[in-house]
């Protein structure tokens, strides 16, 4: 039986392949996904049953990183691969930490993520914009009208690449993509990354890659050392490249959370 077409989905949406953004929404308990996404997500959860816990830990890292950056005086954020804002949003975290001061540009190449973000924001958030664009084309993001209208590159900017770089294969030269953002921003700007790894779980990671093979976005897992290399030109903020629960946890016991099957690395860097 065909699913009823929801009003939040673009009419030209391609449902022949599952979407990583919509699968992420499913993991977090959201409703903006289709059976094509849920089918693959359920197979992934058979391999990593605590997958939703990992996603929540990743989202908690994002919130901590944003709060840290606001404390450092950063008020501009480009959230690349922002996904579907199911559980918490960057602009909400910024607004709580610095009311009336923050500006956020959400960027995603998934049509559902973009449309749903626009629906949530409406006309009530003049300091937030949404852009449909691909991380693999940095200049399209940097030269876009929403970026020029909202984000001043002469002032510090936080570039967020949370749970997105592991969908960029080595053939797409992730180091070069990040370098272009590094060159575009001024000193005092920051890069925030979380990334799936295969450390200690190579067989599971390999099977997950097979599960995701039918999806539009296929993962490329990297080691923590390789994630650190992506920060070339950025000064890593203490504690460096660690597991997502270990990056400046709000409570000591939070640092022990994680998965024995697959873990995600996290780091924040600053441009001097």
Order of alpha helices (4+ residues) and beta strands (2+ residues): alpha-alpha-alpha-beta-alpha-beta-alpha-beta-alpha-alpha-beta-alpha-beta-alpha-alpha-beta-beta-beta
